[in-house]
Amino acid sequence: MEQSTPWAMAQARSRLLLLCLATAASVSVLQARAQTDTMGFISIDCGLPGTASYLDTSNITYVPDAAFIDTGSNSNISVEYVTPKLKKLYLNVRSFPDGARNCYTLRTANAGHKFLLRAIFMYGNHDGLGRPPVFDLYVGVNFWTMVNITAADAVVIQEAIVVVPEDFVQVCLVNTGTGTPFITGLELRPLKSTLYPQANATQGLVLVGRLNFGPTDQTDIIRYPDDLHDRIWFPWVNPTNWAVLSTTNRVQNLDDDIFEAPSKVMQTAITPRNASMNIEFYWDSEPQPKDPTPGYIGILYFSELQLLPSNVVRQFYINLNGQLWYPRGMTPDYLYSDSISNDNPVRDNARYNISINATANSTLPPIINAVEVFSVISTRNVGTDSVDVSAITAIKAKYHILKNWMGDPCLPKNFAWNGLTCSFAISSAPRITGINMSFSGLNGDISSSFADIKAVQYLDLSHNNLSGTIPDSLSQLSSLTVLDLTGNQLSGSIPSGLLKRIQDGSLNIRYGNNPNLCTDAGPTNTTLKPQNETPMSHVTTNNSTYEERSLQLENRRFTYRELEIITNNFQRVLGQGGFGSVYHGLLEDGTQVAIKLRSDSSNQGVKEFVAEAQILTQIHHKNLVSMIGYCKDGEYMALVYEYMPEGNLQEHIAGNGHNRKLLSWRQRLKIALESAQGLEYLHKGCNPPLIHRDVKATNILLNSKLEAKIADFGLSKAFNRDNDTHVSTNSLVGTPGYVDPEYQNTMQPTTKSDVYSFGVMLLELVTGRPAVLRDPEPISIIQWSRQRLARGNIEDIVDPRMHGNYDINSVWKAADIALKCTMVASTQRPTMTDVVMLLQECLELQQACIDGSGGMNGNFSTGSSSDLYSGYNAYNAHGQFTDVSQGSTDHNFLRVPTMAKGPAAR
């Protein structure tokens, strides 16, 4: 028995206290008396049309699902699967052919409470395709399980016990590309906080099996009202190997019982027909893609159902994989419910064999009444700030927005709502920092809920049909730096609070093309005018005319003479690029700026200038360089940016940064993550989305805090997210060593082209070497890295100047990310959303190493003396056994190969 394995035992005798034994630590006595909870059930018949509810055979009221979800379509199962015995619940489903993620929202009474969630699925060939799907199920922002439907008439029940942090819980179905997700029923049952203590704020329990030993009828399923928590107890019937013990007397729970097994379940038990034999069963571990070594929690229930004379003893040991599971002989109490469970999940076994055998002192064989087995899931992922969620949900409802606006707004990152930008911190909930709802068909007034999203930095409501006045409450958003109201039907005047923010320079407001908006500043009689009154409609260059849209720049417009003054006659050169030279400047208020002045010999012309200017007026993200203004003064063209005093990333990789100090591994990871977040915003947060097309180390600029910002958008291209992921071009652009080979072949850049270039840059950060090496012949850093990593030693490529000051797992993961980004086939590359998530994990590994924790999470027992339990098969809709398990699909839970219809004792 491992010293570190913790156990809990619910004993019938209140006088019994178990002390800490040499063979098992942390043994505690937990006593309980069952209490009847008020129901508080939510029971949903998914796909049920209309608004009428009905009472099912369990005396539970089921309601249609329209009030809980606003996507999907209803359909009926095929008539061939409809029989007189079929429950009404299974006649219809809701399916989700559109969108990657579709979510139900269930409102609860209070935040922080514990609930049992149950999702029910019966395919019934409702779509006529004859192909049951496979898809993922999430509870909130945390992965719950994979749903694998293997037969048209099989019922698959997925059940979880979780603590819900907010006053609502969302259940999301995620399309994984293997069929259209659907759902038949969804149920929520409140639990007391004292029940199932293994389920807490960071860990949930997913049911593998819940079995009642002793019934003689396979249809004798126990649930509400016999179980006040509406757990479903399936019978395990095997008259060949087991004898049945039963009683009609009530089996009681003790005070503070942490499981509250119902009396009807505890009124039956099994014992071996051959009194010298053991009770034995097993199940196999089922690794999941997101959890290769699942952990398990087991709960075994015992109650003595016979009043034994004083000279008769029933005592037994409980073993797991041949070693004691519970450290002493177990003697159940008469008509009291006992339970034994493990507190910490056990892992790392391929098969878990449970054996219950009589002790030497026992005169009777062992018994068992019931068993539950759960796998554990992490619920550590925290959803978006609750106030932000409430506000953006109200905004969604007001404007009837669909898009992909369902589930959590920010997490998981690959399902974040289109048009939103979020900030993420390890120790706090994500916050919404950017909202782009331009061209979204918004009608009515500006929702007051926008003012509740306190961390928002930019808000783009341009080019809609918004009317009414501008709410002054927006001025209270202290983080807001850009408010774009261009192209609406707003009226009234600019509120005084916003005027003050404009005047103190903390807010840039854009409000052009609102015909009824008065911009008189009030008593001072100062009129605020949009600065886009002089559009650049035609530009002539090299005897050709390029027709342009109006730049509509609300940024400051500089004259060439002003630029001369700001730069002290262009005295200090910061750098040189294809557009021209970049100069240092100083505005009147002392703000430092960088001025990119187009030279006569520039190979980037007016088109690139206009493209970059237009893009920079539309995008706002903390990891993208901000444009302060522009100059179009006769032949002179310039862009004025925020100044980035630490130069570009390539200088720092080469060791030529301003302070000549090499970047640490943590700094490199942070820069990579911030750059990835900027690209993710371009790909997902912009409307329309953008492909940068020239991602490289020289285009990653660093401020005084070494925070990374992407620059140089002259080659960027927009693409239509709804129609395609690429844009057609007639010229190849980019920098040698960074250009996607697929783009080179097709002339069609995609978002994955940026991913490829980013992967090259990430390899530069890992290795400290340039994109193209001379070794002595030219070789790409990708090929160079792959050749050396094939030897299995990461140190063959890591920048030796870091002198080993890094977490080896973090570096390995980063190199792996880079190599995945630079796969030749773009379909094999991750998205930038994936990259952001993976780099955050790299950074957490490195931070854990710095903190001295070694990146270890949890307190798992190791070794073979782990614990576990039993299993069972699911019933189909007619109450018959099928080969589909009720919990995680296809678990071999207490089944032997010769028993296709259920587990067997040995």
ABEGO torsion letter per residue (X at the ends): XBAABBBBBBBABAABBBBBBAABBGBBBBBBBBBBBBAGBBBBBBGBBEABBBBBAAGBBBBBAAAABABEBBBBBBAAABBAABBAAAABBBBBABEABBBBBBBBABBGBBBBBBBBBBAGGAAGAGBBBBBBBBBEABBABBBBBABAABBBBBBBBBBBABABBBBBBBBAGAEBBBBABBBBBBBBAABGAABBAABBBBBABBBBBGBABAABBBBOAABAAGBBBBBBBBAAABBBBBBABBBBBBBGBAAGBBAAAAABBBBBABAABBBBBBBBBBBBAABABBBBBBBBBBBBABBBBAABBBBBBBBBGGBBABABBBBBBBGBBBBBBBABBBBGBABBBBBBBBBAABABBBBBABBBBBBBBBAABBBBBAAAAAAAAAAAAAAGBBEABBEBAAOBAAABBBGBBBBBBAABBBBBABBBABGAGBBEBBBAAAAABAABABBBABGBABBEBBBAAAAABAABABBBABGBABBEBBBAAAAAAAAAGABBBBABGBAABBABAEAAGBBBBBAAABBBABBBBGGBBBBBBBAGBABBBBBAAAAAAAAGGGABBABBBAAEBBBBBBBAAGBBBBBBBBBAABABBAAAAAAAAAAAAABBBAABBBBABBBBBEABBBBBBBBBAAEBAAAAAAGABAAGBBBBAAAAAAAAAAAAAAAAAAAAABOBBBBAGABBAAABBBBAAGBBBBBGAAABBBBBAAABABBBBABBBEBBGABBAAAAAAGBBBAAAAAAAAAAAAAAAAAGBBABBBOABBBBAAAAAAAAAAAGBAAAABBAAAGGBBBAAAAAAAAAAAAAAABABAAABBBAAAAAAAAAAAAAAAAAAAAGAGGBBEBBBBEABBBBBBBBBBBBAAGBBBABBABBBGBBBGBBAABAAEBBBX
